Amino acid sequence: MADPTPDAWQRLDAYFTATLVGRDAALDAAVADQNAAGLPPIEVAPVNGKLLHLLARMSGARRILEIGTLGAYSTIWMARAIPDDGHVVTIEAEPRNAEIARANLARAGVGDKVEVKIGRAADVLPTLAGDESFDMVFIDADKESNTIYLDWAAKLGHPGTVVVVDNVGRGGRVADPATEEAQVIGTQRGLELLGRDPRFDATALQTLDAKGWDGVAIALVV
């Protein structure tokens, strides 16, 4: 078995994407508009968008919480997975990003399923307490706050809620105990919480895709 190289894993990712995901005009337009507006190209890879979509369908999710909207690429994937009367709440710190996201959601035909809340997630999450619980939570925001977001995922979820945390590999740097990089330390703390907190049962997978070497954690609220 050959060792992976960037050319090899990008070629394989392109094959998986073409074979299992395909192209979608609304999703392509969402990424194009996001890039044209100068937003960072940090949306999930297409294969991971499809993973979120399938996890939502497999779990029978009706209510989804997303922390970190950006241009709503992943939001569209998840909104398409829930019933017509389902609901996605997505939190975005930057008003300009939220404006782009809302336009992308409307064009994709899922705007009526999605509520975009503007503000720091740590401030917005407490306002959701008392509402109906969420069946799935996707965390893809500032990594320094992952422990805060995971705590709220447990509080706002229920036994059986699926929790997905993006960017947990950080190019392998998460395995460095001497790191001084704040985002890596935040990711480590989140993984450590998932490993010790009795509210969760979790695993993580390395990923090699269009976004490079990273990883995703998948947990169940128990």
C-alpha positions as CSV (number, residue, x, y, z in Angstrom):
1,M,0.0,0.0,0.0
2,A,1.4,3.3,-1.1
3,D,1.9,6.1,1.5
4,P,-0.5,9.0,0.9
5,T,0.8,12.2,-0.8
6,P,-1.1,15.4,-1.3
7,D,-1.6,14.6,-5.0
8,A,-2.7,11.0,-4.2
9,W,-5.3,11.9,-1.5
10,Q,-6.6,14.9,-3.5
11,R,-7.1,12.6,-6.5
12,L,-8.9,10.0,-4.3
13,D,-11.1,12.7,-2.8
14,A,-12.0,14.0,-6.2
15,Y,-12.9,10.4,-7.2
16,F,-15.1,9.9,-4.1
17,T,-16.7,13.3,-4.7
18,A,-17.5,12.6,-8.3
19,T,-18.7,9.1,-7.6
20,L,-20.7,9.5,-4.4
21,V,-21.5,13.2,-4.1
22,G,-21.7,14.7,-7.6
23,R,-22.2,18.4,-8.4
24,D,-25.0,20.6,-7.2
25,A,-25.8,24.0,-8.6
26,A,-27.0,25.6,-5.3
27,L,-24.0,24.3,-3.3
28,D,-21.5,25.3,-6.0
29,A,-23.1,28.8,-6.1
30,A,-22.9,29.1,-2.3
31,V,-19.2,28.4,-2.3
32,A,-18.6,30.8,-5.3
33,D,-20.5,33.6,-3.6
34,Q,-18.6,33.0,-0.3
35,N,-15.3,33.1,-2.1
36,A,-16.3,36.2,-4.1
37,A,-17.1,38.0,-0.9
38,G,-13.7,37.2,0.5
39,L,-14.8,34.8,3.2
40,P,-12.2,32.3,4.1
41,P,-12.4,29.0,2.2
42,I,-13.0,26.9,5.3
43,E,-16.3,25.3,4.5
44,V,-16.4,21.5,4.8
45,A,-15.3,19.4,1.9
46,P,-18.1,17.9,-0.3
47,V,-17.7,14.4,1.1
48,N,-18.0,15.8,4.6
49,G,-21.1,17.8,3.7
50,K,-22.6,14.5,2.5
51,L,-21.6,12.9,5.7
52,L,-23.5,15.5,7.7
53,H,-26.5,15.0,5.5
54,L,-26.5,11.3,6.0
55,L,-25.9,11.5,9.7
56,A,-28.9,13.7,10.0
57,R,-31.0,11.3,7.9
58,M,-29.8,8.2,9.8
59,S,-30.6,9.7,13.1
60,G,-34.0,10.9,12.1
61,A,-33.1,14.5,13.0
62,R,-35.8,17.1,13.0
63,R,-34.0,19.9,14.8
64,I,-30.4,20.7,14.1
65,L,-28.0,23.2,15.8
66,E,-25.0,24.4,13.9
67,I,-22.3,26.5,15.5
68,G,-20.5,28.4,12.8
69,T,-22.4,29.2,9.6
70,L,-19.9,31.0,7.3
71,G,-21.6,30.9,3.9
72,A,-24.1,28.2,4.8
73,Y,-22.6,25.4,2.7
74,S,-22.9,22.8,5.5
75,T,-26.2,24.3,6.6
76,I,-27.7,23.6,3.2
77,W,-26.6,20.0,3.4
78,M,-28.2,19.5,6.8
79,A,-31.4,21.4,6.0
80,R,-32.0,19.2,3.0
81,A,-31.8,16.1,5.3
82,I,-34.6,17.1,7.6
83,P,-38.4,16.9,7.0
84,D,-40.3,19.9,5.6
85,D,-41.4,20.8,9.2
86,G,-37.9,20.4,10.6
87,H,-35.8,23.3,11.8
88,V,-32.1,24.3,11.7
89,V,-30.7,26.9,14.0
90,T,-27.3,28.2,12.9
91,I,-25.2,30.7,14.8
92,E,-22.8,33.1,13.0
93,A,-20.7,35.7,14.7
94,E,-20.2,38.0,11.7
95,P,-23.2,39.9,10.3
96,R,-21.8,40.0,6.8
97,N,-21.3,36.3,6.7
98,A,-24.9,35.8,7.9
99,E,-26.2,38.0,5.1
100,I,-24.4,35.9,2.5
101,A,-25.6,32.7,4.2
102,R,-29.2,33.8,4.2
103,A,-29.0,34.5,0.4
104,N,-27.4,31.1,-0.2
105,L,-30.1,29.4,1.9
106,A,-32.9,31.1,0.0
107,R,-31.4,30.2,-3.4
108,A,-31.1,26.6,-2.3
109,G,-34.8,26.5,-1.3
110,V,-34.2,25.8,2.4
111,G,-34.4,29.3,3.8
112,D,-37.8,28.6,5.5
113,K,-36.2,25.7,7.4
114,V,-33.3,27.7,8.8
115,E,-32.9,30.4,11.4
116,V,-29.6,32.3,11.3
117,K,-28.8,33.8,14.6
118,I,-26.1,36.5,14.7
119,G,-23.7,36.8,17.7
120,R,-21.0,35.0,19.6
121,A,-22.1,31.5,20.1
122,A,-21.2,31.5,23.7
123,D,-23.7,34.3,24.2
124,V,-26.4,32.9,21.9
125,L,-26.4,29.3,23.1
126,P,-27.9,30.1,26.6
127,T,-30.8,31.8,24.9
128,L,-31.8,28.5,23.3
129,A,-32.3,26.8,26.6
130,G,-35.9,25.9,27.3
131,D,-36.7,25.4,23.7
132,E,-37.3,21.9,22.2
133,S,-34.0,19.9,22.3
134,F,-31.8,19.3,19.3
135,D,-31.4,16.0,17.6
136,M,-28.0,16.9,16.0
137,V,-25.3,19.5,16.7
138,F,-22.6,20.4,14.3
139,I,-19.7,22.4,15.8
140,D,-17.4,24.3,13.3
141,A,-16.5,27.6,14.9
142,D,-13.6,29.0,16.9
143,K,-11.7,26.0,18.3
144,E,-10.7,27.8,21.5
145,S,-14.4,27.5,22.6
146,N,-15.0,23.9,21.7
147,T,-15.4,22.9,25.4
148,I,-18.1,25.6,25.8
149,Y,-19.9,24.4,22.7
150,L,-19.7,20.8,23.7
151,D,-21.2,21.5,27.1
152,W,-24.1,23.3,25.5
153,A,-24.5,20.5,22.9
154,A,-25.1,18.1,25.9
155,K,-27.4,20.6,27.6
156,L,-29.5,21.4,24.5
157,G,-29.5,17.8,23.2
158,H,-31.0,14.6,24.6
159,P,-29.9,11.0,24.8
160,G,-29.4,10.0,21.2
161,T,-28.4,13.4,19.9
162,V,-25.6,13.2,17.4
163,V,-22.7,15.7,17.9
164,V,-20.1,16.3,15.1
165,V,-17.0,18.4,15.7
166,D,-15.0,19.5,12.7
167,N,-11.3,20.2,12.3
168,V,-10.1,18.0,15.1
169,G,-6.9,16.8,13.3
170,R,-5.3,20.2,12.6
171,G,-2.7,18.6,10.3
172,G,-1.6,16.2,13.0
173,R,-0.7,19.0,15.4
174,V,-3.4,17.9,17.9
175,A,-1.1,15.0,18.9
176,D,1.6,17.5,20.0
177,P,1.4,17.9,23.8
178,A,3.8,20.8,23.7
179,T,1.8,22.9,21.2
180,E,1.3,26.6,22.0
181,E,-1.2,27.2,19.2
182,A,-4.5,28.3,20.7
183,Q,-6.7,26.6,18.2
184,V,-4.9,23.3,18.6
185,I,-5.1,23.6,22.4
186,G,-8.8,24.3,22.2
187,T,-9.2,21.3,19.9
188,Q,-7.3,19.1,22.4
189,R,-9.4,20.3,25.3
190,G,-12.6,19.5,23.4
191,L,-11.4,16.0,22.5
192,E,-10.3,15.4,26.1
193,L,-13.8,16.5,27.3
194,L,-15.4,14.0,24.9
195,G,-13.2,11.3,26.2
196,R,-13.9,11.8,29.9
197,D,-17.4,13.4,30.1
198,P,-20.0,10.7,30.9
199,R,-22.5,12.6,28.9
200,F,-20.8,11.6,25.6
201,D,-19.6,8.5,23.8
202,A,-17.3,9.5,21.0
203,T,-14.7,8.7,18.4
204,A,-12.6,10.6,15.9
205,L,-11.4,9.9,12.4
206,Q,-8.5,11.5,10.4
207,T,-9.5,12.9,7.1
208,L,-7.5,13.5,3.9
209,D,-9.7,15.4,1.4
210,A,-10.0,18.7,-0.5
211,K,-9.2,20.6,2.6
212,G,-6.0,18.7,3.4
213,W,-5.1,16.6,6.5
214,D,-7.6,17.1,9.3
215,G,-10.2,15.1,11.2
216,V,-13.8,14.9,12.5
217,A,-15.1,13.8,15.9
218,I,-18.5,12.1,16.1
219,A,-20.2,11.7,19.5
220,L,-23.5,10.5,20.9
221,V,-25.2,12.2,23.9
222,V,-25.8,9.3,26.2
